[in-house]
Amino acid sequence: MTDYTRDWMLFLAGAIGFGIIVVVLAIRSPEYRALGIAFFALLALFGLSMGIGDGFGLGSWMFIYLGVLGIVALIFIKPVKKVK
């Protein structure tokens, strides 16, 4: 495994972990929804720029898919209303 492959795999694992945290926060509190959409948009743009720079391989498509799926999830999942 090359250093480049290991680097994007570690970055992808961190992005998935942080993405899960952002989605959970956005479900619990609507204030985090804009943060989540911005995070996933940046992730998709990173995958797009990585694909343009090095050719669209598996890593760039994974970042693009993760970004798009995160944005779709945050748009369609409604925040949980607190019961008083």
Backbone hydrogen bonds in HBPLUS format (Angstrom, degrees):
<---DONOR---> <-ACCEPTOR-->    atom                        ^
c    i                          cat <-CA-CA->   ^        H-A-AA   ^      H-
h    n   atom  resd res      DA  || num        DHA   H-A  angle D-A-AA Bond
n    s   type  num  typ     dist DA aas  dist angle  dist       angle   num
A0006-ARG N   A0002-THR O   3.06 MM   4  6.33 165.6  2.08 151.9 155.9     1
A0007-ASP N   A0003-ASP O   2.88 MM   4  6.03 153.8  1.95 145.9 153.4     2
A0008-TRP N   A0004-TYR O   3.09 MM   4  6.41 166.0  2.11 154.7 156.3     3
A0009-MET N   A0005-THR O   3.02 MM   4  6.15 150.4  2.11 146.2 155.0     4
A0010-LEU N   A0006-ARG O   2.96 MM   4  6.14 156.6  2.02 149.1 154.6     5
A0011-PHE N   A0007-ASP O   2.95 MM   4  6.16 158.7  1.99 148.8 155.2     6
A0012-LEU N   A0008-TRP O   2.85 MM   4  5.91 152.5  1.93 138.7 146.3     7
A0013-ALA N   A0009-MET O   2.95 MM   4  6.17 155.9  2.01 143.9 150.2     8
A0014-GLY N   A0010-LEU O   2.98 MM   4  6.22 159.0  2.03 147.2 152.7     9
A0015-ALA N   A0011-PHE O   2.84 MM   4  6.04 152.2  1.91 146.0 154.4    10
A0016-ILE N   A0012-LEU O   2.88 MM   4  6.10 154.4  1.95 149.6 155.8    11
A0017-GLY N   A0013-ALA O   3.04 MM   4  6.26 163.2  2.07 146.8 151.4    12
A0018-PHE N   A0014-GLY O   2.88 MM   4  6.05 169.0  1.89 152.7 155.9    13
A0019-GLY N   A0015-ALA O   2.78 MM   4  5.74 148.4  1.87 138.4 148.5    14
A0020-ILE N   A0016-ILE O   2.95 MM   4  6.17 150.3  2.04 147.5 153.9    15
A0021-ILE N   A0017-GLY O   3.19 MM   4  6.51 158.9  2.24 145.8 151.0    16
A0022-VAL N   A0018-PHE O   2.91 MM   4  6.19 158.0  1.96 150.4 156.5    17
A0023-VAL N   A0019-GLY O   2.93 MM   4  6.13 158.7  1.97 148.6 154.0    18
A0024-VAL N   A0020-ILE O   2.98 MM   4  6.18 163.1  2.01 150.7 155.2    19
A0025-LEU N   A0021-ILE O   2.94 MM   4  6.17 161.3  1.98 149.8 155.2    20
A0026-ALA N   A0022-VAL O   2.86 MM   4  6.03 153.0  1.93 145.8 153.8    21
A0027-ILE N   A0023-VAL O   2.92 MM   4  6.15 143.5  2.06 145.9 155.3    22
A0028-ARG N   A0024-VAL O   3.08 MM   4  6.31 154.5  2.14 146.2 152.8    23
A0029-SER N   A0025-LEU O   2.82 MM   4  5.89 146.9  1.93 148.1 157.3    24
A0080-VAL N   A0027-ILE O   2.83 MM  53  5.99 157.8  1.88 161.0 164.3    25
A0032-TYR N   A0029-SER O   3.31 MM   3  6.12 159.4  2.35 121.9 125.6    26
A0033-ARG N   A0030-PRO O   3.21 MM   3  5.36 163.4  2.24 106.8 111.9    27
A0036-GLY N   A0032-TYR O   2.97 MM   4  6.19 157.4  2.02 150.5 156.6    28
A0037-ILE N   A0033-ARG O   2.95 MM   4  6.22 160.9  1.99 151.8 156.6    29
A0038-ALA N   A0034-ALA O   2.96 MM   4  6.11 160.3  2.00 147.1 152.6    30
A0039-PHE N   A0035-LEU O   2.91 MM   4  6.10 156.4  1.97 146.9 153.8    31
A0040-PHE N   A0036-GLY O   2.95 MM   4  6.17 169.8  1.96 155.8 157.6    32
A0041-ALA N   A0037-ILE O   2.91 MM   4  5.99 148.4  2.01 143.1 152.4    33
A0042-LEU N   A0038-ALA O   2.97 MM   4  6.16 159.3  2.01 147.6 152.6    34
A0043-LEU N   A0039-PHE O   2.95 MM   4  6.21 148.5  2.05 143.8 153.4    35
A0044-ALA N   A0040-PHE O   2.96 MM   4  6.16 156.4  2.01 143.9 149.1    36
A0045-LEU N   A0041-ALA O   2.92 MM   4  6.17 157.0  1.98 147.7 154.5    37
A0046-PHE N   A0042-LEU O   2.85 MM   4  6.01 148.2  1.95 142.6 151.4    38
A0047-GLY N   A0043-LEU O   3.04 MM   4  6.34 156.4  2.10 145.4 151.1    39
A0048-LEU N   A0044-ALA O   2.92 MM   4  6.19 150.7  2.00 144.5 153.1    40
A0049-SER N   A0045-LEU O   2.85 MM   4  6.08 162.3  1.88 150.1 154.3    41
A0050-MET N   A0046-PHE O   2.84 MM   4  5.99 153.5  1.91 146.8 154.9    42
A0051-GLY N   A0047-GLY O   2.89 MM   4  6.01 150.5  1.97 140.4 148.6    43
A0052-ILE N   A0048-LEU O   2.93 MM   4  6.18 154.9  1.99 148.3 154.9    44
A0053-GLY N   A0049-SER O   2.96 MM   4  6.06 155.4  2.02 142.6 149.4    45
A0054-ASP N   A0050-MET O   2.97 MM   4  6.03 165.9  1.99 150.1 153.4    46
A0055-GLY N   A0051-GLY O   2.82 MM   4  4.76 126.9  2.10 133.7 138.7    47
A0057-GLY N   A0055-GLY O   2.86 MM   2  5.90 110.1  2.36 118.6 102.1    48
A0061-TRP N   A0057-GLY O   3.29 MM   4  6.50 164.1  2.32 151.3 155.8    49
A0062-MET N   A0058-LEU O   2.96 MM   4  6.14 148.6  2.06 148.1 157.1    50
A0063-PHE N   A0059-GLY O   3.11 MM   4  6.41 156.8  2.16 150.5 155.5    51
A0064-ILE N   A0060-SER O   3.02 MM   4  6.26 159.9  2.06 148.1 153.8    52
A0065-TYR N   A0061-TRP O   2.87 MM   4  6.00 168.2  1.88 150.9 154.2    53
A0066-LEU N   A0062-MET O   2.92 MM   4  6.00 162.0  1.95 146.4 151.9    54
A0067-GLY N   A0063-PHE O   2.95 MM   4  6.07 159.1  1.99 146.4 152.1    55
A0068-VAL N   A0064-ILE O   2.96 MM   4  6.17 167.2  1.98 155.2 158.3    56
A0069-LEU N   A0065-TYR O   2.86 MM   4  5.93 167.3  1.88 153.2 157.4    57
A0070-GLY N   A0066-LEU O   2.97 MM   4  5.99 152.3  2.04 141.4 149.1    58
A0071-ILE N   A0067-GLY O   3.05 MM   4  6.26 157.2  2.10 146.5 152.3    59
A0072-VAL N   A0068-VAL O   2.97 MM   4  6.19 165.4  1.99 153.0 157.0    60
A0073-ALA N   A0069-LEU O   2.88 MM   4  6.01 156.5  1.94 143.8 150.8    61
A0074-LEU N   A0070-GLY O   2.97 MM   4  6.16 159.5  2.01 147.2 152.3    62
A0075-ILE N   A0071-ILE O   2.97 MM   4  6.16 140.4  2.13 144.8 155.7    63
A0076-PHE N   A0072-VAL O   3.03 MM   4  6.17 162.5  2.06 152.7 156.4    64
A0077-ILE N   A0073-ALA O   2.89 MM   4  5.69 148.4  1.99 149.0 155.6    65
